[in-house]
Amino acid sequence: MTPVLEVENLRVDFSGRTAAVRGVSLQVQRGETHCLVGESGCGKSVSALAVMGLLARGAVREADVLRFQDTDLTRLNERGMARLRGDKMAMIFQEPMTSLNPAYTIGSQMAEVFERHRGAGRRAALDRAAELLGRVGITAPGLRLGQFPHQLSGGLRQRVMIAMALMCDPELLIADEPTTALDVTVQAQILRLLQALQRELGLSLLLITHDLGIVARMADRVSVMYAGEVVESATAEALFAAPTHPYTRGLLACIPVPGTVRRDQPLGSIPGTVPRIAPGFSGCGFRDRCTHARPACAETIALRGAAPGHLYRCVLPADWT
Amino acid sequence: MSPSAAAIEVIDVRREFRTGGGLFAQARAVRAVDGVSFSLPAGQVLGVVGESGCGKSTLARIILGLLPASGGEVRVDGRSLQGMDRRERARLIQPVFQDPFSSLNPRRTVEEIVSLPLAAQGGVPRAQMRDRVMEMLARVGLSAEMAARQPAQLSGGQRQRVAIARALVLRPRIVVCDEPTSALDVSVQAQILNLLAELRRELGLTYLFISHNLAVVEHIASEVAVMYLGRIVEQAETDALFRDPRHPYTRALLASVLTPEPGHGIPDVGLGESYPDPANIPPGCRFHPRCPVAEARCRTEPPDGLVRDGRLVECLLA
């Protein structure tokens, strides 16, 4: 089956000073949730922006393959990308308040998407908007359409963003930390909504998060990123049952898990901090923080199989202890 | 004073803000903190949890003396902080804030930042001041060469270590940590939590630890207070609260925590679509509009101050 999104060897440099993404490959299959997980600066958001053609000026994007369904994204100009964005591929961000225009009503912002991509009239576009607001669990959609973003709570705004992203029936939804700015109870509601919509609409979801709890509960497949590279990729079950890269194992040891707490014992932690990677850097970006580092870690390390469908980028054998 | 006496007592603290009242809007009173009381023995850690707008940060600022209370009292070692000299208060109670990027002066060196509380006290000779600063830096895991650096040259975790060193250099009784790890990556968050736990044991500190992250609070706190719309709605010893939450809001909060267990799905917390608004606190139980088990009497009868089995649970049905 052809994946909805196929990325191979994606590289992004910022003004020749920072190698933000260093050869990321991933595939999102139809109807699946693929989680891209990592800490700040690991390149997960930049990878998504590169796919959407939304990188800032001064960023250089290269890729061997960047394909959405049958479209080769590397060959599209800005106009071609603009036709896809908000139509067949849509994106939602962490802070809905900065993505919504404060000066326009919810209704007119939602309608605009439909008018532009579908050539629909205002009346039809507003009907579609009301239908989708209902679908994302907003009661009294008619009232909400006439309101401005500041009149809504954070959770409602994120529901509006999701509804807006769904206006044109996208095949792929990229969600970049969609619940990070929300309270935990609201986060659970929004994630449930995303899951339900995905099932109903057969949506493919690329979900970017730093939260391993969200990954465990949402992902079919996971790619763990560190310093611009995918260091491990597996199904969610395999990743949590048999984490293989030293970074993945370290990260899992760092999170306090309710119910397993021993207050007299320290949490696991990873010494040091996330490095900044300059262009020309080679080898494992984690080696300075890794207790198993050896000279071979300074050379380019290929992805290896730990099990079928489970890849990791490390010189250690899969069953290291 | 006996060793079990309260290191800090908070007695019916309230804070109201007035908003609006301009040409078009009618003035509204926001009851951000609406009658909070607790006392905490020395060496303990009280975790304060709750969602945005519950008043936990306002409470922290009142306790630190950064914001006057509209009512109530805060006592440290039995002495009221009201009207206390700022320098004296600084020796008793110190803050560690969420964002070390904005709480450290970018133009000062680490040594200057950490010595400022000592310098402000006056009467400490220069050489001795330097010794105490260097000792404190070593204690929080910063090497001596960090002393000459400025905040911009440090990572987020290192900056938070500087903030902790600054808070502890006067050897205060109480440290108020307001979301101290929320701006940090998970791998660094664990380092800082371990450091705070170690320092508490070594220096006999008492923490008020404010966080929205229940897993973090469970790890560090000995007792937990759950805040909702300006009040503590449940308070209990940590293990008891996590094992047997009594308030429906506490239950919803705990149910919302996503542990890294694949296949468990996303929980239905059953709180509906309405969100709490501190400018419009509902009558009766303030949680009733979102409560999945509310009854008719919850709409009229406030459960304030209810105790069940020796533990505070402000719920008529618990």
Contacts between the chains, C-beta under 8 A, distances in Angstrom:
chain1	res1	chain2	res2	distance
A	39	B	185	3.9
A	39	B	186	6.7
A	39	B	187	6.4
A	40	B	185	5.7
A	137	B	273	6.8
A	138	B	273	7.4
A	139	B	273	6.1
A	153	B	275	4.3
A	154	B	52	7.8
A	155	B	275	6.3
A	156	B	273	7.8
A	156	B	275	7.7
A	183	B	51	3.8
A	183	B	52	5.7
A	183	B	212	7.0
A	184	B	51	7.1
A	184	B	212	6.9
A	184	B	214	7.4
A	184	B	253	6.5
A	184	B	256	4.1
A	184	B	257	6.6
A	185	B	51	6.7
A	185	B	252	5.5
A	185	B	253	6.5
A	185	B	256	4.8
A	185	B	269	5.1
A	185	B	271	5.4
A	186	B	51	7.9
A	186	B	275	7.6
A	187	B	256	6.7
A	187	B	258	7.9
A	188	B	255	7.5
A	188	B	256	4.5
A	188	B	258	7.4
A	188	B	266	5.7
A	188	B	267	5.7
A	188	B	268	7.7
A	188	B	269	5.1
A	189	B	269	6.9
A	189	B	271	7.4
A	191	B	258	7.9
A	191	B	266	4.6
A	192	B	266	4.6
A	192	B	268	6.5
A	195	B	265	7.7
A	195	B	266	6.0
A	210	B	185	7.1
A	210	B	186	6.9
A	211	B	258	7.1
A	212	B	186	7.6
A	212	B	260	4.6
A	213	B	257	7.2
A	213	B	258	3.2
A	213	B	259	5.8
A	213	B	260	5.3
A	214	B	258	5.8
A	215	B	260	7.3
A	216	B	258	7.1
A	216	B	259	7.3
A	216	B	260	4.3
A	216	B	261	5.6
A	216	B	262	4.6
A	216	B	264	7.3
A	217	B	258	5.2
A	217	B	261	7.6
A	217	B	262	7.4
A	217	B	264	6.0
A	217	B	265	6.1
A	217	B	266	5.4
A	218	B	266	7.2
A	219	B	262	7.7
A	236	B	262	4.3
A	237	B	262	5.1
A	237	B	263	7.0
A	239	B	262	8.0
A	240	B	260	6.0
A	240	B	261	7.4
A	240	B	262	5.2
A	250	B	187	6.6
A	251	B	186	6.3
A	251	B	187	6.2
A	252	B	260	6.8
A	253	B	190	7.9
A	254	B	186	4.9
A	254	B	187	5.2
A	254	B	189	7.0
A	254	B	190	4.0
A	255	B	186	5.9
A	255	B	190	7.8
A	255	B	215	7.0
A	255	B	260	6.4
A	256	B	190	8.0
A	256	B	193	7.6
A	256	B	215	4.3
A	256	B	216	5.9
A	256	B	218	6.6
A	256	B	219	4.1
A	257	B	215	6.6
A	257	B	259	5.4
A	257	B	260	6.7
A	258	B	214	6.5
A	258	B	215	5.1
A	258	B	218	5.4
A	258	B	242	6.3
A	258	B	254	7.3
A	258	B	257	5.5
A	258	B	259	6.2
A	259	B	242	7.0
A	259	B	259	7.5
A	261	B	218	5.1
A	261	B	219	5.3
A	263	B	197	7.7
A	263	B	219	6.7
A	263	B	220	7.3
A	263	B	222	7.6
A	263	B	238	7.7
A	266	B	194	4.2
A	266	B	197	6.9
A	266	B	198	7.6
A	267	B	190	4.2
A	267	B	193	5.9
A	267	B	194	5.8
A	267	B	219	6.6
A	268	B	190	6.4
A	269	B	187	6.5
A	269	B	188	7.9
A	269	B	190	3.7
A	269	B	191	4.5
A	269	B	194	6.1
A	270	B	187	3.9
A	270	B	190	7.6
A	270	B	191	7.9
A	271	B	191	7.6
A	273	B	155	4.1
A	273	B	156	7.4
A	273	B	157	5.8
A	273	B	158	7.6
A	273	B	188	6.3
A	274	B	155	7.9
A	274	B	185	6.7
A	274	B	187	7.9
